Structure formats: structure tokens, C-alpha cells
């Protein structure tokens, strides 16, 4: 003990601290196991009684545990008053009175598998579907002199962008309803569409629009899109009843005959696939159920026009889709309403600008698709409109501006990446094109140069090789006059331009039928284990200016001379 008392002050301090640590280590302590105390969605609902009824729906459907796990979700959350209103409409006294399967579908409709802030809302569908499979539609409305955000055209957001530990919450004043009526039922129950419904029944198309949703062996859905006309629109064109339509259009006297003009009149208003306004706005032309007939679509300001074209210098005015009453979801498709009557038009070749990265499955990844700095890889089983023979993956990249990779100079700021494109690596790779109207086209392929890419790639359309091959190692020319460069089979396709990009004329193709076609790339000479980056493939009518419009580098626009 004497030695202890004779220690220096420093040693005494060390001894004191050591003893203290020893004592503390022997004491039971409660430590914080997480650095984030933000409540997850389920815990948030439990902490706020005004949402107890929707919490009960999540609990009885077993989604409460799911919504309390790690992840990124968006919940459209109805208040208790909203749920009570739904129960009253269903004649139910409590949540337990509603069939469990109906509650499950209801719960899933209110959940998105990603976070979507209101700043990302547009006047139309949210890009990603709900867990239920149907899309959520947002818009703006003025109620009592104040603007508000509507959801599925009936509910309003009363509190938005509530951040929780696993996502974001938007509070609704009404419960969203699952669209469980077919297109046929939706049309038939709308009194303003009674003449259109009669025309559907007379031509046999009503039964087709009444079929339940199915998927084929390639997971392609049977969704349909209908461009309907109200009785008022028909009356403006002199059609007051079904007999008026038959007298004008039924040239065979048999509307059930697919070749009868009235049958074609109706079929021309039915499009394959699920096409909301947001989808149609970015699609130059779409096939219809009238054989080999298409409608063209043009976005002018905030109006979406059907069949507005200029021929021989004369503008043929289009017909506007009434966006305020369109985007109506049905169980097997979507319904739009037209502002005027329209007819099948003779089609002339029109340019198609095919962004290879614009694939339906990639577009559904709204957190990746054309979002700077994001990328994804896909097996061929994950892409319904691209095919290749091996097990390699196809890459998609949306570059961050100024990321040094030069990808931001591509149109839309994105490219597809063929990694080590050579025999045994994505070779050959075939893409399904958008709709191309029959006619003769010059085909241009633009790409980002890479010295380690393939120096000889053959391009085919419908398995017919085009005249010229692409050298993906070749830089773009920045010095020759543009028309001289064009005469040599090259051009500067983007504005502003960098020589790290190039655009090659691969030949002229004769498209025999209006529709979608196969575009194939095959490496004739192997790459040096380098990536091949492709931007956009252009099909320009042979009598069209081949240089303009150009594409906005890093953006979505077209640049005219």
C-alpha cells in the first residue's frame, strides 16, 4: 500500500480511470442498436390513431409486417374517415366484413415499390405500377379556389411527402378503388358512350373488350387501349344512331365481317397494349387492331393529337385526345376519349428514332430509366423485345452530367452497353423496333466510339443485311462540312457534338409492311474485350433531310436547322 500512496499524480489518474472502466464493464448497460430512430411505415401508422383502420387492413392481409421491413416504398394512405366512407359504400360494418382477397388487392393498390415524391408527379400515370399491378394516375385540380393533387381522379392528397424509415407517405381523403370492370363494362355503363357501345356490339368488338386479362408464354399481357367517342362527338359528325353509322361505314352490310368498313372503323380505335397518355406522348406511331393500320401521335404544347401530318407541304389537322377525361383504368386496359371523329388515313413513310435503351422493362425502372448516374444489367429473359443467343448481360447506362464517360452527350443521356460484343458475347443481338410505316428508309446508327470495340459489325433488318458495316472504333469527324460528311455516309447526329460520338449510314431498307420489325447487330470481327455503346438508330424516309432534325445531347429534344 505504501508503494501505491507514493505513485505520481499521473499514475494515480491512470489507476483511477482503469478501475472505473472495469466497474462500468461489469455493469449491465442498454446500448442503442440503431443510429436511425425514424419509424417505418407500419410503426408510423401505429403511432397515429387517425390511420388505425388502414393499419387494420394491412394487419389482416399480412402486409403490416412487410411494410415494417427495410426497403423503399411509397404508401398512399387513406384516413380513417376515408376508410369508413368505403365501408359504408360496401355496406360493411367493419374491415372484417370485407372479403380478404378484396382487402389484399386494395392494400397492394396503395403501395408502390419505390419512393415517389410529389415533385415527380406529372399529369398522368406514375411510371411504376403499384404492387397490385395497376398504375396510379395523378393530376391537378382546383377545389374551393385552391389547387390540390388528385390521385386516380377521385382522391385528393391532404398531406404529402411524409418521410419514414422505409419510404414516403402521401395521405388521401379517399380510398383508391381497384379497377375491376373490363373495358367493355366501363364503356357500357357510361351513358355518354352509348352509341360507341352499340357499335362495339354490332361489330363483335364488345366481346373482345370484355375478356379478362391474360398473359402469354412470353409474359406479354392482353391489355388493350381504346380511343372512344362520346355521343356528342358522333352527333357533331352527323351520326345520331347505329343506323347512321351503318349507312355511312358498313359497305359490306355485315359489321361482323373484319373487312367491313364499320368493323375497321371500330378496330382502328383499339390499340394493342396498355397505353396511357404518358406512353402515347412519346410514341410517334402505334398499331391498331385494324390490320396493318396505324395512328400517328403528335404532342403539341400540352395537347396530344392523333393523325396530324404534313403531306406535300399541306398540314392535315389532327384530332385531340381529351386528356381531362382520359387515362381511365379498366381491369384489362385503359380508356381514352376523343374530342372529334377521325378516319383511317393513307400512311406515308415517317421517321422513326429508335432509342435502343427505351425498352418496356427498363422504362418501368423509374429510378434508373434516364435518371443520371444510374445503370442496370439485364438477362435476355428479363427483356421481352431484345434477344441474343448466350448467357451474357445487356447493360443500360444513364450518365451523370460531367461524369467523364461522355455518355451524357447521347440523346436522352443514355445508351445500351454491349459488353465485349463478339462471338459468344451477346452476338448476334436482335431488337424489336417501334412501328415503322411501310416504305423506303435510310438507316443510321449512332454510337460512342471505343478503341476496344468491334471494328466490323453487320446490321440487318428482318434478317436482310444492309450494305455497310459499322466500325465502332471510329471517331466522329468534326471538321468536314456536314453535307460533304453526309455524302460519305456519316453525320453529326447530336448537338452539341463531340468526336467521341459517331453516326454511320448502314444502308437503305425497304419496309414491306407497316408494323414492328427486327433489327440485328452481328460482330463480323471480334472486339478487343471492350464495350460497345449504341445511342439511337434512325429510320429516315429516303426523301427526307437526313441531317435535321438533330438530337439534343444529354436531353430529350429535337433540334431543327
Secondary structure, 3 states (H helix, E strand, C coil): CHHHHCCCHHHHHHHHHHHHHHHHHCCCCCCCCCCCCCCCHHHHHHCCHHHHHHHHHHHHCCHHHHCCCCCCEEEEEECHHHHHHHHHHHCCCCHHHCCHHHHHHHHHHCEECCCCCHHHCCCEECCCCECCCCCCEEEEEEECCEEEEEECCCEEEEEEEEEECCEEEEEECCCCCCCCCCHHHHHHCCHHHHHHHHHHHHHCHHHHHCCCCCECCCCCECCEEEEECCHHHHHHCCCCCHHHHHHHHCCCCCCCCCCCHHHHHHHCCEEECCCCHHHHCCCCEEECCCCCCEEEEEEECCEEEECCEEECCEEECCEEECHHHCCEEECCEEEEEECCCCCCCCCCCCCEEEECCCCHHHHCCCCCCCCCCEEEEECHHHCCCEEECCCCCEEEEECCCCCCCCHHHCECCEEEEECCCECCECCCEEEECCCECCEEEEEEEEEECCCCCCCEEEEEECCEECCCCECCCCCCCCCCCHHHHHHCCECCCEECCCCCEEEEEEEEEEECCCECCEEEEEEEECCCCCCEEEEEEEEEECCCCCCCCEEEECCCCEECC
